[in-house]
């Protein structure tokens, strides 16, 4: 490799004498027995001046082989430009983060992701720098598993969202078809009305109630609640309920349905993507149209009493 130039190695004893501060006699023992790979590098980065046991185990090289290599000899070829850039900036005195990630290649060709922490010798600017290499294969494996799980979850959510939107469109179309059918009944009106009412009550409304409790489609709640009230208007004989349906706008009907279901103004604003002040203005208009704006009636209780669960008192 380009950085495999040989030079006379500095012995472990000389490391203690030349590069370490006094009063640290236990340093070599800590260095040798550290779980992480530790490398002492000459300031030119050409060869190591000392390595520990964990460095040999991680790379697969024995002590003598590793002492004859430089740090760049271990680095994956794709990572060399990044390492060269760091070396160049360090020579120019640029202050760099002491910790970074890279990849090295072991003697048997295995690519190992590592976290590198670099410490410069404070006592001697021409002294060695110390690099600690921590094997992060487990962390990278866990990151990959988490990424795959997140991608699977996103795909599932997209799939479910598409299914719910399709169901919502079907319900809207069903509602529209039933409304047209109800308005155009001329003959056998009573029989046909009973069939429509039965279908809405036994088939459609149970589905809508499930959708009203499904948090994954929370953003469709205004339309679903409004749809439920319009369907109730088809089956009810309550004249006051029908009057409410006729005087309120589509937006007011959505808000009235959610108020009846005891949703707060803040919650309504959130699901309808409108401001809280806009919700309050609509609530004020609803009270005025229902002629309860100057009374002590609580809007949610009034709507629940008049509209109920099926639009009947």
C-alpha positions in Angstrom: 0.0 0.0 0.0 1.0 3.6 -0.4 1.7 4.1 3.2 3.6 0.9 4.1 7.0 2.6 4.3 9.2 0.9 6.9 10.9 2.7 9.8 12.6 1.7 13.0 10.0 0.9 15.6 10.0 2.6 19.0 9.9 0.1 21.8 7.1 -0.1 24.4 9.7 1.0 27.0 10.6 4.1 25.0 6.9 5.0 24.6 6.7 5.3 28.4 9.9 7.4 28.6 9.4 9.6 25.6 5.7 10.3 25.2 3.8 9.8 28.5 3.5 12.2 31.4 5.3 11.3 34.6 3.4 9.7 37.5 1.5 7.4 35.2 3.3 4.1 35.6 0.1 2.1 34.9 -0.5 3.5 31.4 1.2 0.7 29.5 -0.8 -1.9 31.4 -4.1 -0.1 30.7 -3.0 0.4 27.0 -2.1 -3.3 26.6 -5.3 -4.6 28.2 -7.9 -2.2 26.9 -10.9 -3.9 25.3 -10.8 -1.4 22.4 -8.1 -1.4 19.9 -5.4 1.3 20.7 -2.7 2.5 18.3 0.1 4.9 19.0 1.1 6.6 15.7 4.1 8.6 14.8 3.2 12.2 13.8 3.9 11.4 10.1 1.3 8.6 10.2 3.6 6.2 8.2 3.9 3.4 10.7 2.7 2.6 14.2 5.0 3.1 17.1 3.0 0.9 19.4 -0.2 -1.2 19.3 -2.2 -3.2 21.9 -3.5 -6.7 22.0 -7.1 -5.7 21.0 -5.7 -4.0 17.9 -4.1 -7.3 16.8 -7.3 -9.2 17.5 -9.5 -6.8 15.6 -7.3 -6.6 12.5 -6.0 -10.2 12.5 -2.4 -9.0 12.2 0.2 -10.1 14.8 2.2 -7.5 16.7 5.1 -7.4 14.4 3.0 -7.1 11.2 0.8 -4.3 12.7 3.9 -2.4 13.9 5.1 -2.3 10.3 1.8 -0.8 9.0 0.4 2.7 9.2 -3.1 3.6 10.1 -3.9 4.3 6.5 -2.9 0.8 5.5 -5.8 -0.4 7.6 -8.4 2.0 6.2 -10.9 0.9 3.5 -9.9 2.3 0.1 -13.2 4.2 -0.1 -12.5 5.9 3.2 -9.0 7.1 2.3 -10.0 10.4 0.8 -11.8 11.3 4.0 -8.8 10.2 6.1 -6.3 12.1 3.9 -8.4 15.2 4.3 -8.3 14.9 8.1 -4.6 14.3 8.1 -4.1 17.4 5.8 -6.2 19.6 8.0 -4.4 18.4 11.2 -1.1 19.3 9.7 -2.4 22.8 9.0 -3.6 23.1 12.6 -7.3 22.9 11.9 -9.3 22.0 15.0 -11.2 18.8 14.2 -13.7 16.7 16.2 -11.7 14.0 18.0 -14.3 11.3 17.2 -15.5 10.1 13.8 -16.6 6.9 12.1 -14.8 5.0 9.3 -14.2 1.5 8.0 -11.0 -0.6 8.2 -10.1 -3.9 6.5 -8.8 -6.8 8.5 -6.0 -9.1 7.3 -8.5 -11.6 6.0 -10.4 -8.9 4.1 -13.3 -8.4 6.4 -14.7 -4.8 6.4 -15.1 -3.5 10.0 -17.0 -0.3 10.8 -15.2 1.5 13.7 -15.6 4.6 15.8 -12.2 6.3 16.0 -11.2 8.6 18.8 -8.0 10.5 18.3 -5.9 12.2 21.0 -2.8 14.2 20.3 0.3 14.2 22.6 0.0 17.4 24.6 3.6 17.3 26.0 5.4 17.1 22.7 4.0 18.4 19.4 6.2 16.0 17.5 5.2 13.1 19.7 2.7 10.4 18.7 -1.0 10.6 18.5 -3.2 7.9 20.0 -6.1 6.4 18.2 -8.8 4.3 19.9 -10.8 2.1 17.6 -14.1 0.8 18.8 -15.8 -2.0 16.8 -19.4 -0.8 16.0 -20.6 -3.8 13.9 -23.3 -4.6 16.4 -24.5 -1.0 16.4 -24.5 -0.8 12.6 -26.4 -4.1 12.5 -29.0 -2.8 14.9 -29.3 0.4 12.9 -29.9 -1.6 9.7 -32.6 -3.7 11.5 -34.3 -0.6 12.8 -34.2 1.0 9.4 -35.7 -2.1 7.8 -38.4 -2.2 10.5 -39.3 1.5 9.9 -39.5 1.0 6.2 -41.8 -2.0 6.6 -43.9 0.1 9.0 -44.1 3.0 6.5 -45.1 0.6 3.8 -47.8 -0.9 6.0 -49.1 2.5 6.9 -49.2 3.6 3.3 -51.1 0.4 2.5 -53.6 0.9 5.3 -54.1 4.6 4.4 -54.9 3.7 0.9 -57.4 1.1 2.1 -59.1 3.5 4.5 -59.3 6.3 1.8 -60.8 3.8 -0.6 -63.4 2.8 2.0 -64.1 6.4 2.7 -64.7 7.1 -1.0 -67.0 4.1 -1.2 -69.0 5.3 1.8 -69.3 8.8 0.3 -70.5 7.3 -3.0 -72.9 5.0 -1.0 -74.2 8.1 0.8 -74.7 10.0 -2.4 -76.5 7.1 -4.1 -78.8 6.6 -1.1 -79.6 10.3 -1.0 -80.5 10.3 -4.7 -82.5 7.1 -4.2 -84.4 8.6 -1.3 -85.3 11.8 -3.1 -86.6 10.0 -6.2 -88.7 7.4 -4.5 -92.2 7.8 -6.0 -93.8 4.4 -6.0 -93.7 2.0 -3.1 -92.3 4.8 -1.1 -92.9 3.3 2.3 -91.4 -0.1 1.4 -88.3 1.5 -0.2 -87.8 3.9 2.7 -87.8 0.9 5.1 -85.2 -0.9 3.0 -83.0 2.2 2.9 -83.4 2.8 6.6 -82.6 -0.8 7.4 -79.5 -0.8 5.1 -78.2 2.4 6.7 -78.9 1.3 10.3 -77.7 -2.3 10.0 -75.0 -2.1 7.4 -73.6 1.4 7.0 -73.8 3.0 10.5 -71.8 0.1 12.2 -69.0 0.7 9.7 -69.1 4.5 10.3 -69.0 3.9 14.1 -65.9 1.8 13.7 -64.3 4.5 11.5 -65.2 7.2 14.1 -63.0 5.3 16.6 -60.1 4.5 14.2 -57.3 6.9 15.2 -55.3 6.1 12.1 -57.7 8.0 9.9 -58.2 10.8 12.4 -57.9 13.4 9.6 -61.1 12.0 8.0 -63.2 12.3 11.2 -64.9 15.6 10.1 -66.2 14.1 6.9 -67.1 10.8 8.6 -69.0 12.5 11.4 -70.8 14.8 9.0 -71.6 11.8 6.8 -73.1 10.0 9.8 -75.4 13.0 10.5 -76.5 13.2 6.9 -77.3 9.5 6.9 -79.2 10.0 10.1 -81.2 12.7 8.4 -82.4 10.2 5.9 -83.8 7.8 8.5 -85.1 10.3 11.1 -88.6 11.7 11.5 -87.5 14.3 13.9 -88.4 17.7 12.3 -86.1 19.7 14.6 -83.2 17.4 13.5 -84.1 18.0 9.8 -84.2 21.7 10.4 -80.7 21.6 11.9 -79.5 19.7 8.8 -81.1 22.3 6.5 -79.9 25.5 8.1 -76.2 24.5 8.8 -73.5 24.8 6.1 -71.4 21.7 5.3 -68.5 23.0 7.4 -70.9 23.9 10.3 -72.4 20.4 10.0 -69.0 18.8 10.4 -68.2 20.9 13.5 -71.7 20.3 15.0 -71.2 16.6 14.6 -67.9 16.7 16.4 -69.2 19.0 19.1 -72.0 16.6 19.7 -69.4 13.8 20.1 -67.8 16.0 22.9 -64.7 16.9 20.9 -63.1 20.1 22.2 -62.6 23.2 20.0 -58.8 22.5 20.0 -59.3 18.9 18.9 -61.7 20.0 16.1 -59.2 22.7 14.9 -56.5 20.0 14.8 -58.4 17.4 12.7 -59.8 20.1 10.3 -56.5 22.0 9.9 -58.1 25.3 10.8 -57.4 27.8 13.5 -59.0 27.7 17.0 -60.5 31.1 16.4 -62.2 29.8 13.2 -63.8 26.9 15.2 -65.0 29.4 17.8 -66.6 31.6 15.1 -68.4 28.6 13.6 -69.7 27.5 17.0 -71.1 31.0 17.5 -72.8 30.9 14.2 -74.3 27.4 14.9 -75.7 28.7 18.2 -77.2 31.7 16.4 -78.8 29.6 13.6 -80.2 27.2 16.2 -81.5 30.2 18.2 -79.8 29.3 21.4 -77.1 32.1 21.3 -78.8 34.0 24.1 -79.5 31.0 26.3 -77.5 29.0 28.9 -77.7 25.8 26.8 -74.4 24.0 26.4 -74.0 23.4 22.7 -72.7 19.8 23.0 -75.6 18.8 25.3 -78.2 20.6 23.1 -77.0 18.8 20.0 -76.8 15.5 21.8 -80.4 16.0 23.0 -81.8 17.1 19.6 -79.8 14.8 17.4 -79.0 11.9 19.7 -77.3 8.8 18.3 -79.9 8.2 15.6 -81.3 11.6 15.2 -84.3 11.0 17.4 -85.3 12.6 20.7 
